[in-house]
Amino acid sequence: PEWRQYQAAGEALRILDAFYGELEANAAEMALAATADEVEAAYRRGQTAALLAIEGGEALEESLGNLRMFHRLGVRLLTLTWNFRNALADGVGSLRADSGLTEFGVQVVREMNRLGMLVDIAHLAPRGVADVFALSEQPVVDSHANARAITVSSWPPSGALYWLRPVTGDTLRSYASSSPVHTGSACHRHSSRSKARASDSISGGLLEA
């Protein structure tokens, strides 16, 4: 969080440098994969395929040039926001998490489409999610979220902020129409306290696509 407002690009580069150091030190066991073909090639060689992602558009520091440089360094997925507002959009933890993508956020989604990067809507506020589905010409990813029909998540449990991070039926329907790949996360704390069944969240042929 201390990197949200400034120096985020430099911090992202520091982490990428550490990653490449690990990659060099373990070249026999792992390989960078920037495409599906490279993932399959690593598997055939018995290696672990490492895919680079950045969580939080703060790392761009309001520069499409930085986005392109991260792409050149191998980054293939960007989570537009973490829980709070940045130059791209509102995160779900913003005090006014009712705004959509900013103009810069729109530019980022379009440039990611052009570059072939995955747009990740995890942590994005609902109106921003709707904007991404309306704007993106490529499949969209929610890398870690759960169905709201199963559980409503609040975080932090002792804090003043409260939000709904699990995705709604409308979001799941958008996935079904826009992307062949659907992701989710599992959390025993959430799933054990909910009596809803997984089938409740996909009723009506929601994920038939």
GUVO-280359 format. One record per residue (C-alpha): residue number from 1; residue in one letter; z negated, x negated, y negated. Coordinates in Angstrom, 1 decimal. Layout:
<atoms>
ATOM  num  residu      up    east   north
ATOM  NUM       A       Z       X       Y
...
</atoms>
This chain:
<atoms>
ATOM  num  residu      up    east   north
ATOM    1       P     0.0     0.0     0.0
ATOM    2       E    -0.6    -2.8    -2.5
ATOM    3       W     3.1    -3.6    -2.4
ATOM    4       R     4.2    -0.1    -3.3
ATOM    5       Q     4.7    -0.7    -7.0
ATOM    6       Y     5.9    -4.3    -7.3
ATOM    7       Q     6.9    -7.3    -5.3
ATOM    8       A     7.8    -5.1    -2.4
ATOM    9       A    11.2    -6.8    -1.9
ATOM   10       G     9.6   -10.2    -1.7
ATOM   11       E     7.0    -8.9     0.8
ATOM   12       A     9.8    -7.4     2.9
ATOM   13       L    11.6   -10.7     2.9
ATOM   14       R     8.4   -12.5     3.9
ATOM   15       I     8.1   -10.3     6.9
ATOM   16       L    11.7   -10.6     7.8
ATOM   17       D    11.4   -14.4     7.7
ATOM   18       A     8.4   -14.2    10.1
ATOM   19       F    10.5   -12.0    12.4
ATOM   20       Y    13.3   -14.5    12.5
ATOM   21       G    10.8   -17.2    13.2
ATOM   22       E     9.6   -15.2    16.2
ATOM   23       L    13.2   -14.6    17.3
ATOM   24       E    13.9   -18.3    17.3
ATOM   25       A    10.7   -19.2    19.1
ATOM   26       N    11.5   -16.6    21.8
ATOM   27       A    15.3   -16.8    22.0
ATOM   28       A    15.3   -16.6    25.8
ATOM   29       E    13.3   -13.4    25.9
ATOM   30       M    14.6   -11.4    22.9
ATOM   31       A    17.7   -11.0    20.7
ATOM   32       L    18.4    -9.3    17.4
ATOM   33       A    20.5    -6.1    18.0
ATOM   34       A    22.3    -4.6    15.1
ATOM   35       T    24.6    -2.3    17.1
ATOM   36       A    24.4    -0.2    20.3
ATOM   37       D    26.7    -2.7    22.0
ATOM   38       E    24.3    -5.5    21.2
ATOM   39       V    21.4    -3.5    22.6
ATOM   40       E    23.3    -3.1    25.9
ATOM   41       A    24.3    -6.8    25.9
ATOM   42       A    20.7    -7.9    25.5
ATOM   43       Y    19.7    -5.6    28.4
ATOM   44       R    22.4    -7.1    30.6
ATOM   45       R    21.0   -10.5    29.8
ATOM   46       G    17.5    -9.5    30.7
ATOM   47       Q    16.4    -9.8    27.1
ATOM   48       T    14.4    -7.4    24.8
ATOM   49       A    16.6    -6.0    22.0
ATOM   50       A    14.9    -6.2    18.7
ATOM   51       L    16.0    -3.7    16.0
ATOM   52       L    15.0    -4.2    12.4
ATOM   53       A    13.7    -1.3    10.2
ATOM   54       I    11.9    -1.0     6.9
ATOM   55       E     9.4     1.7     6.3
ATOM   56       G     9.3     2.6     2.6
ATOM   57       G    12.1     2.5     0.1
ATOM   58       E     9.7     0.5    -2.2
ATOM   59       A    11.3    -2.6    -0.7
ATOM   60       L    14.5    -1.8    -2.5
ATOM   61       E    12.9    -2.1    -5.9
ATOM   62       E    15.5     0.4    -7.2
ATOM   63       S    18.4    -1.9    -6.3
ATOM   64       L    21.4    -0.9    -4.1
ATOM   65       G    22.1    -4.6    -4.0
ATOM   66       N    18.8    -5.2    -2.2
ATOM   67       L    19.7    -2.5     0.3
ATOM   68       R    22.9    -4.3     1.0
ATOM   69       M    21.2    -7.6     1.4
ATOM   70       F    18.7    -6.1     3.8
ATOM   71       H    21.6    -4.8     5.8
ATOM   72       R    23.2    -8.3     5.9
ATOM   73       L    19.9    -9.6     7.2
ATOM   74       G    20.1    -7.1    10.1
ATOM   75       V    18.1    -4.1     8.9
ATOM   76       R    19.6    -1.0    10.4
ATOM   77       L    17.1     1.7     9.6
ATOM   78       L    15.2     2.6     6.4
ATOM   79       T    12.4     5.1     6.2
ATOM   80       L    13.0     6.5     2.7
ATOM   81       T     9.3     7.0     1.8
ATOM   82       W     5.9     6.3     3.1
ATOM   83       N     3.3     8.9     2.2
ATOM   84       F     3.6     8.6    -1.5
ATOM   85       R     6.2     8.9    -4.2
ATOM   86       N     8.6     6.1    -4.8
ATOM   87       A    11.9     5.7    -6.7
ATOM   88       L    13.8     7.6    -3.9
ATOM   89       A    11.7    10.7    -3.4
ATOM   90       D     8.3    12.2    -2.8
ATOM   91       G     6.4    11.3     0.3
ATOM   92       V     4.3    14.0     2.0
ATOM   93       G     1.1    12.6     0.6
ATOM   94       S     2.2    12.9    -3.1
ATOM   95       L     0.0    15.2    -5.1
ATOM   96       R     3.1    17.1    -6.0
ATOM   97       A     5.1    16.8    -2.8
ATOM   98       D     7.6    19.4    -3.9
ATOM   99       S    10.4    17.3    -5.3
ATOM  100       G    13.7    16.4    -3.6
ATOM  101       L    15.6    13.1    -3.6
ATOM  102       T    15.9    11.4    -7.0
ATOM  103       E    19.3    10.3    -8.2
ATOM  104       F    18.6     6.8    -6.9
ATOM  105       G    17.5     8.4    -3.6
ATOM  106       V    20.9    10.2    -3.4
ATOM  107       Q    22.7     6.9    -4.1
ATOM  108       V    20.7     5.2    -1.3
ATOM  109       V    21.5     7.8     1.3
ATOM  110       R    25.2     7.6     0.4
ATOM  111       E    25.2     3.8     0.6
ATOM  112       M    23.3     3.9     3.9
ATOM  113       N    26.0     6.2     5.3
ATOM  114       R    28.7     3.8     4.1
ATOM  115       L    26.9     0.8     5.6
ATOM  116       G    26.1     2.5     8.9
ATOM  117       M    22.3     2.4     8.5
ATOM  118       L    20.1     5.1     9.9
ATOM  119       V    18.4     7.3     7.3
ATOM  120       D    14.8     8.0     8.5
ATOM  121       I    13.0    11.0     7.0
ATOM  122       A     9.6    10.3     8.5
ATOM  123       H     6.9    10.8     5.8
ATOM  124       L     9.4    12.5     3.5
ATOM  125       A     8.3    15.6     1.6
ATOM  126       P    10.0    18.9     2.8
ATOM  127       R    12.4    19.3    -0.1
ATOM  128       G    13.5    15.7     0.3
ATOM  129       V    14.2    16.4     4.0
ATOM  130       A    16.4    19.3     3.1
ATOM  131       D    18.2    17.2     0.6
ATOM  132       V    18.9    14.5     3.2
ATOM  133       F    20.3    17.0     5.7
ATOM  134       A    22.5    18.5     3.0
ATOM  135       L    23.8    15.1     1.8
ATOM  136       S    24.0    12.8     4.8
ATOM  137       E    27.4    12.6     6.5
ATOM  138       Q    25.8    10.7     9.4
ATOM  139       P    23.1    11.6    12.0
ATOM  140       V    19.5    11.5    10.6
ATOM  141       V    16.4    10.2    12.3
ATOM  142       D    12.8    11.2    12.1
ATOM  143       S    11.3     8.2    13.8
ATOM  144       H     7.7     9.5    14.1
ATOM  145       A     6.7    13.1    13.7
ATOM  146       N     5.7    16.1    15.7
ATOM  147       A     6.5    19.8    15.9
ATOM  148       R     4.4    21.8    13.5
ATOM  149       A     4.3    24.7    16.0
ATOM  150       I     2.2    22.4    18.3
ATOM  151       T    -0.2    20.9    15.7
ATOM  152       V    -0.7    20.7    11.9
ATOM  153       S    -1.7    17.1    11.0
ATOM  154       S    -3.9    16.2     8.1
ATOM  155       W    -4.5    12.6     7.0
ATOM  156       P    -6.7    10.9     5.9
ATOM  157       P    -9.4    13.1     7.6
ATOM  158       S   -12.0    12.2     5.0
ATOM  159       G    -9.8    12.2     2.0
ATOM  160       A    -8.9    14.7    -0.7
ATOM  161       L    -5.2    14.8     0.2
ATOM  162       Y    -3.9    17.2     2.8
ATOM  163       W    -0.4    17.6     4.0
ATOM  164       L     1.8    18.8     6.7
ATOM  165       R     3.6    15.9     8.4
ATOM  166       P     4.8    17.6    11.6
ATOM  167       V     8.3    18.9    11.2
ATOM  168       T     9.1    22.6    11.0
ATOM  169       G    11.5    24.7    13.0
ATOM  170       D    14.1    24.5    10.2
ATOM  171       T    14.0    20.7    10.4
ATOM  172       L    14.4    20.8    14.1
ATOM  173       R    17.3    23.1    13.8
ATOM  174       S    18.9    20.7    11.4
ATOM  175       Y    18.5    17.9    13.9
ATOM  176       A    20.1    20.0    16.6
ATOM  177       S    23.2    20.5    14.4
ATOM  178       S    23.5    17.0    12.9
ATOM  179       S    22.3    14.5    15.5
ATOM  180       P    22.5    14.0    19.3
ATOM  181       V    19.3    12.0    19.2
ATOM  182       H    15.8    13.4    18.6
ATOM  183       T    12.7    11.3    18.3
ATOM  184       G     9.0    12.1    18.2
ATOM  185       S     5.5    10.7    18.6
ATOM  186       A     2.6    11.5    20.8
ATOM  187       C    -1.0    11.5    19.7
ATOM  188       H    -3.8    12.5    22.1
ATOM  189       R    -6.0    13.5    19.2
ATOM  190       H    -3.5    16.0    18.0
ATOM  191       S    -2.2    17.3    21.3
ATOM  192       S    -5.5    17.8    22.9
ATOM  193       R    -6.9    20.0    20.2
ATOM  194       S    -3.8    22.3    20.1
ATOM  195       K    -3.3    25.0    22.7
ATOM  196       A     0.3    25.6    21.7
ATOM  197       R     2.9    24.6    24.3
ATOM  198       A     5.8    22.2    23.7
ATOM  199       S     8.1    25.0    24.7
ATOM  200       D     6.8    27.1    21.7
ATOM  201       S     8.4    24.7    19.3
ATOM  202       I    11.8    24.8    20.8
ATOM  203       S    12.0    28.5    21.6
ATOM  204       G    15.3    30.3    21.1
ATOM  205       G    17.5    27.5    22.2
ATOM  206       L    16.4    25.4    19.3
ATOM  207       L    17.4    22.1    20.9
ATOM  208       E    20.2    23.2    23.1
ATOM  209       A    22.5    20.9    21.1
</atoms>
